[in-house]
Protein backbone atom coordinates (compact mmCIF):
# COMPACT_ATOMS: atom_id res chain seq x y z
CA UNK A 1 0.00 0.00 0.00
CA UNK A 2 1.44 3.37 -0.97
CA UNK A 3 1.77 6.21 1.50
CA UNK A 4 -0.85 8.20 -0.43
CA UNK A 5 -3.39 5.36 -0.24
CA UNK A 6 -2.63 4.90 3.45
CA UNK A 7 -3.16 8.64 4.11
CA UNK A 8 -6.45 8.60 2.22
CA UNK A 9 -7.59 5.59 4.25
CA UNK A 10 -6.67 7.33 7.55
CA UNK A 11 -8.47 10.54 6.50
CA UNK A 12 -11.58 8.58 5.52
CA UNK A 13 -11.56 6.79 8.89
CA UNK A 14 -11.13 10.04 10.84
CA UNK A 15 -13.88 11.69 8.81
CA UNK A 16 -16.31 8.84 9.56
CA UNK A 17 -15.32 8.85 13.24
CA UNK A 18 -15.85 12.62 13.45
CA UNK A 19 -19.32 12.30 11.88
CA UNK A 20 -20.25 9.49 14.29
CA UNK A 21 -19.09 11.55 17.27
CA UNK A 22 -20.97 14.61 15.94
CA UNK A 23 -24.15 12.55 15.45
CA UNK A 24 -23.81 11.09 18.96
CA UNK A 25 -23.47 14.60 20.45
CA UNK A 26 -26.47 15.82 18.46
CA UNK A 27 -28.57 12.85 19.62
CA UNK A 28 -27.48 13.42 23.24
CA UNK A 29 -28.42 17.12 23.04
CA UNK A 30 -31.83 16.25 21.57
CA UNK A 31 -32.41 13.70 24.35
CA UNK A 32 -31.36 16.26 27.00
CA UNK A 33 -33.81 18.85 25.62
CA UNK A 34 -36.59 16.23 25.51
CA UNK A 35 -35.83 15.19 29.11
CA UNK A 36 -35.87 18.83 30.26
CA UNK A 37 -39.17 19.49 28.47
CA UNK A 38 -40.72 16.43 30.11
CA UNK A 39 -40.46 18.33 33.40
CA UNK A 40 -42.64 21.17 32.06
CA UNK A 41 -46.41 21.15 31.58
CA UNK A 42 -49.48 23.34 31.25
CA UNK A 43 -52.70 21.42 31.83
CA UNK A 44 -56.16 22.80 32.59
CA UNK A 45 -59.89 22.23 32.42
CA UNK A 46 -62.67 24.51 31.19
CA UNK A 47 -65.96 23.53 32.82
CA UNK A 48 -64.40 20.12 33.47
CA UNK A 49 -63.17 19.56 29.90
CA UNK A 50 -59.49 18.58 30.00
CA UNK A 51 -56.92 20.35 27.82
CA UNK A 52 -53.17 20.92 27.73
CA UNK A 53 -50.37 22.69 25.90
CA UNK A 54 -46.89 21.41 25.09
CA UNK A 55 -43.90 23.24 26.64
CA UNK A 56 -43.21 24.78 23.21
CA UNK A 57 -46.66 26.42 23.32
CA UNK A 58 -45.92 28.22 26.60
CA UNK A 59 -43.96 31.47 26.84
CA UNK A 60 -43.61 34.32 29.31
CA UNK A 61 -42.65 37.97 29.61
CA UNK A 62 -41.41 40.17 32.44
CA UNK A 63 -42.09 43.89 31.96
CA UNK A 64 -40.25 46.27 34.29
CA UNK A 65 -41.31 49.43 32.41
CA UNK A 66 -44.64 49.49 34.27
CA UNK A 67 -45.17 50.95 37.75
CA UNK A 68 -45.05 47.40 39.10
CA UNK A 69 -43.01 44.73 37.29
CA UNK A 70 -45.52 42.47 35.54
CA UNK A 71 -45.08 38.78 34.78
CA UNK A 72 -47.24 37.13 32.11
CA UNK A 73 -47.55 33.53 31.01
CA UNK A 74 -48.93 32.95 27.52
CA UNK A 75 -50.14 29.43 26.69
CA UNK A 76 -51.69 28.67 23.32
CA UNK A 77 -51.56 26.78 20.09
CA UNK A 78 -51.18 29.74 17.72
CA UNK A 79 -53.30 32.39 16.04
CA UNK A 80 -57.03 31.77 16.42
CA UNK A 81 -56.51 28.71 18.64
CA UNK A 82 -57.49 28.39 22.29
CA UNK A 83 -55.17 30.34 24.58
CA UNK A 84 -54.78 31.17 28.27
CA UNK A 85 -53.00 34.23 29.68
CA UNK A 86 -51.98 34.58 33.34
CA UNK A 87 -50.89 37.98 34.73
CA UNK A 88 -49.35 38.88 38.09
CA UNK A 89 -47.35 41.68 39.70
CA UNK A 90 -46.29 39.46 42.61
CA UNK A 91 -42.64 39.00 43.54
CA UNK A 92 -41.60 36.21 41.18
CA UNK A 93 -38.67 35.09 43.31
CA UNK A 94 -40.94 33.36 45.83
CA UNK A 95 -44.37 31.75 46.28
CA UNK A 96 -47.30 34.14 45.92
CA UNK A 97 -51.03 34.49 45.39
CA UNK A 98 -52.81 36.76 42.89
CA UNK A 99 -56.54 37.54 43.04
CA UNK A 100 -58.90 37.32 40.06
CA UNK A 101 -58.55 41.05 39.45
CA UNK A 102 -58.18 44.48 40.97
CA UNK A 103 -59.59 47.98 40.51
CA UNK A 104 -56.06 49.32 41.14
CA UNK A 105 -54.60 50.00 37.69
CA UNK A 106 -51.03 49.56 39.00
CA UNK A 107 -51.79 45.87 39.57
CA UNK A 108 -52.24 45.42 35.77
CA UNK A 109 -55.25 43.12 36.30
CA UNK A 110 -58.24 45.44 35.96
CA UNK A 111 -59.44 43.11 33.17
CA UNK A 112 -58.52 40.04 35.19
CA UNK A 113 -55.46 38.02 36.11
CA UNK A 114 -56.72 35.06 34.04
CA UNK A 115 -57.95 35.30 30.47
CA UNK A 116 -59.33 32.56 28.20
CA UNK A 117 -59.31 33.34 24.47
CA UNK A 118 -60.69 31.65 21.34
CA UNK A 119 -62.91 29.28 23.29
CA UNK A 120 -65.14 27.52 22.35
CA UNK A 121 -64.08 28.98 18.99
CA UNK A 122 -62.11 31.85 17.49
CA UNK A 123 -62.73 35.46 18.62
CA UNK A 124 -64.34 34.66 21.98
CA UNK A 125 -62.59 36.02 25.09
CA UNK A 126 -63.40 35.58 28.77
CA UNK A 127 -61.70 37.43 31.65
CA UNK A 128 -61.70 36.81 35.39
CA UNK A 129 -62.59 40.40 36.30
CA UNK A 130 -64.86 43.12 34.91
CA UNK A 131 -64.81 46.53 36.55
CA UNK A 132 -68.07 47.49 34.81
CA UNK A 133 -70.23 45.03 36.73
CA UNK A 134 -70.56 44.82 40.51
CA UNK A 135 -71.07 41.04 40.37
CA UNK A 136 -67.85 40.47 38.44
CA UNK A 137 -65.67 43.15 40.02
CA UNK A 138 -65.22 41.56 43.42
CA UNK A 139 -61.68 40.15 43.67
CA UNK A 140 -61.53 36.43 44.39
CA UNK A 141 -58.32 35.34 46.18
CA UNK A 142 -55.91 32.67 44.93
CA UNK A 143 -56.89 32.89 41.26
CA UNK A 144 -53.21 32.26 40.47
CA UNK A 145 -50.92 30.65 43.04
CA UNK A 146 -47.18 30.43 42.43
CA UNK A 147 -46.04 27.47 44.53
CA UNK A 148 -42.36 27.47 43.56
CA UNK A 149 -39.81 29.72 41.82
CA UNK A 150 -36.43 28.12 41.16
CA UNK A 151 -33.42 30.12 39.94
CA UNK A 152 -31.42 28.47 37.16
CA UNK A 153 -28.48 29.75 35.11
CA UNK A 154 -30.47 31.44 32.34
CA UNK A 155 -33.82 32.05 34.04
CA UNK A 156 -36.33 30.60 36.47
CA UNK A 157 -38.59 27.59 36.62
CA UNK A 158 -42.04 28.70 37.75
CA UNK A 159 -44.57 26.20 39.16
CA UNK A 160 -48.13 27.04 40.07
CA UNK A 161 -51.89 26.61 39.79
CA UNK A 162 -54.89 28.67 38.74
CA UNK A 163 -58.56 28.30 39.63
CA UNK A 164 -61.12 30.97 38.78
CA UNK A 165 -64.34 31.82 37.02
CA UNK A 166 -64.06 33.79 33.77
CA UNK A 167 -67.04 35.88 32.76
CA UNK A 168 -68.98 35.85 29.51
CA UNK A 169 -70.21 39.43 29.56
CA UNK A 170 -73.52 41.04 28.67
CA UNK A 171 -74.40 39.24 25.44
CA UNK A 172 -75.33 35.90 27.02
CA UNK A 173 -78.95 35.90 25.83
CA UNK A 174 -78.02 36.30 22.15
CA UNK A 175 -75.16 33.79 21.97
CA UNK A 176 -75.08 30.43 23.80
CA UNK A 177 -71.26 30.40 23.62
CA UNK A 178 -71.10 33.48 25.83
CA UNK A 179 -71.40 32.29 29.39
CA UNK A 180 -69.40 32.23 32.60
CA UNK A 181 -66.88 29.41 32.70
CA UNK A 182 -64.71 27.81 35.38
CA UNK A 183 -61.08 27.34 34.44
CA UNK A 184 -58.67 25.34 36.61
CA UNK A 185 -55.13 24.31 35.85
CA UNK A 186 -51.53 23.74 36.85
CA UNK A 187 -48.25 24.55 35.19
CA UNK A 188 -44.50 24.24 35.41
CA UNK A 189 -42.66 26.36 32.88
CA UNK A 190 -39.26 27.89 32.19
CA UNK A 191 -38.90 31.66 31.98
CA UNK A 192 -35.75 32.66 30.07
CA UNK A 193 -34.08 35.86 31.22
CA UNK A 194 -33.62 38.49 28.52
CA UNK A 195 -33.01 42.05 29.74
CA UNK A 196 -34.64 41.94 33.16
CA UNK A 197 -33.76 39.34 35.78
CA UNK A 198 -35.55 38.51 39.01
C-alpha positions in Angstrom: 0.0 0.0 0.0 1.4 3.4 -1.0 1.8 6.2 1.5 -0.9 8.2 -0.4 -3.4 5.4 -0.2 -2.6 4.9 3.4 -3.2 8.6 4.1 -6.5 8.6 2.2 -7.6 5.6 4.3 -6.7 7.3 7.6 -8.5 10.5 6.5 -11.6 8.6 5.5 -11.6 6.8 8.9 -11.1 10.0 10.8 -13.9 11.7 8.8 -16.3 8.8 9.6 -15.3 8.8 13.2 -15.9 12.6 13.4 -19.3 12.3 11.9 -20.2 9.5 14.3 -19.1 11.5 17.3 -21.0 14.6 15.9 -24.2 12.5 15.4 -23.8 11.1 19.0 -23.5 14.6 20.5 -26.5 15.8 18.5 -28.6 12.8 19.6 -27.5 13.4 23.2 -28.4 17.1 23.0 -31.8 16.2 21.6 -32.4 13.7 24.4 -31.4 16.3 27.0 -33.8 18.9 25.6 -36.6 16.2 25.5 -35.8 15.2 29.1 -35.9 18.8 30.3 -39.2 19.5 28.5 -40.7 16.4 30.1 -40.5 18.3 33.4 -42.6 21.2 32.1 -46.4 21.1 31.6 -49.5 23.3 31.3 -52.7 21.4 31.8 -56.2 22.8 32.6 -59.9 22.2 32.4 -62.7 24.5 31.2 -66.0 23.5 32.8 -64.4 20.1 33.5 -63.2 19.6 29.9 -59.5 18.6 30.0 -56.9 20.4 27.8 -53.2 20.9 27.7 -50.4 22.7 25.9 -46.9 21.4 25.1 -43.9 23.2 26.6 -43.2 24.8 23.2 -46.7 26.4 23.3 -45.9 28.2 26.6 -44.0 31.5 26.8 -43.6 34.3 29.3 -42.6 38.0 29.6 -41.4 40.2 32.4 -42.1 43.9 32.0 -40.2 46.3 34.3 -41.3 49.4 32.4 -44.6 49.5 34.3 -45.2 51.0 37.8 -45.0 47.4 39.1 -43.0 44.7 37.3 -45.5 42.5 35.5 -45.1 38.8 34.8 -47.2 37.1 32.1 -47.5 33.5 31.0 -48.9 32.9 27.5 -50.1 29.4 26.7 -51.7 28.7 23.3 -51.6 26.8 20.1 -51.2 29.7 17.7 -53.3 32.4 16.0 -57.0 31.8 16.4 -56.5 28.7 18.6 -57.5 28.4 22.3 -55.2 30.3 24.6 -54.8 31.2 28.3 -53.0 34.2 29.7 -52.0 34.6 33.3 -50.9 38.0 34.7 -49.3 38.9 38.1 -47.3 41.7 39.7 -46.3 39.5 42.6 -42.6 39.0 43.5 -41.6 36.2 41.2 -38.7 35.1 43.3 -40.9 33.4 45.8 -44.4 31.7 46.3 -47.3 34.1 45.9 -51.0 34.5 45.4 -52.8 36.8 42.9 -56.5 37.5 43.0 -58.9 37.3 40.1 -58.5 41.1 39.5 -58.2 44.5 41.0 -59.6 48.0 40.5 -56.1 49.3 41.1 -54.6 50.0 37.7 -51.0 49.6 39.0 -51.8 45.9 39.6 -52.2 45.4 35.8 -55.2 43.1 36.3 -58.2 45.4 36.0 -59.4 43.1 33.2 -58.5 40.0 35.2 -55.5 38.0 36.1 -56.7 35.1 34.0 -57.9 35.3 30.5 -59.3 32.6 28.2 -59.3 33.3 24.5 -60.7 31.6 21.3 -62.9 29.3 23.3 -65.1 27.5 22.4 -64.1 29.0 19.0 -62.1 31.9 17.5 -62.7 35.5 18.6 -64.3 34.7 22.0 -62.6 36.0 25.1 -63.4 35.6 28.8 -61.7 37.4 31.7 -61.7 36.8 35.4 -62.6 40.4 36.3 -64.9 43.1 34.9 -64.8 46.5 36.6 -68.1 47.5 34.8 -70.2 45.0 36.7 -70.6 44.8 40.5 -71.1 41.0 40.4 -67.8 40.5 38.4 -65.7 43.1 40.0 -65.2 41.6 43.4 -61.7 40.1 43.7 -61.5 36.4 44.4 -58.3 35.3 46.2 -55.9 32.7 44.9 -56.9 32.9 41.3 -53.2 32.3 40.5 -50.9 30.7 43.0 -47.2 30.4 42.4 -46.0 27.5 44.5 -42.4 27.5 43.6 -39.8 29.7 41.8 -36.4 28.1 41.2 -33.4 30.1 39.9 -31.4 28.5 37.2 -28.5 29.7 35.1 -30.5 31.4 32.3 -33.8 32.0 34.0 -36.3 30.6 36.5 -38.6 27.6 36.6 -42.0 28.7 37.8 -44.6 26.2 39.2 -48.1 27.0 40.1 -51.9 26.6 39.8 -54.9 28.7 38.7 -58.6 28.3 39.6 -61.1 31.0 38.8 -64.3 31.8 37.0 -64.1 33.8 33.8 -67.0 35.9 32.8 -69.0 35.9 29.5 -70.2 39.4 29.6 -73.5 41.0 28.7 -74.4 39.2 25.4 -75.3 35.9 27.0 -79.0 35.9 25.8 -78.0 36.3 22.2 -75.2 33.8 22.0 -75.1 30.4 23.8 -71.3 30.4 23.6 -71.1 33.5 25.8 -71.4 32.3 29.4 -69.4 32.2 32.6 -66.9 29.4 32.7 -64.7 27.8 35.4 -61.1 27.3 34.4 -58.7 25.3 36.6 -55.1 24.3 35.9 -51.5 23.7 36.8 -48.2 24.6 35.2 -44.5 24.2 35.4 -42.7 26.4 32.9 -39.3 27.9 32.2 -38.9 31.7 32.0 -35.8 32.7 30.1 -34.1 35.9 31.2 -33.6 38.5 28.5 -33.0 42.1 29.7 -34.6 41.9 33.2 -33.8 39.3 35.8 -35.5 38.5 39.0 
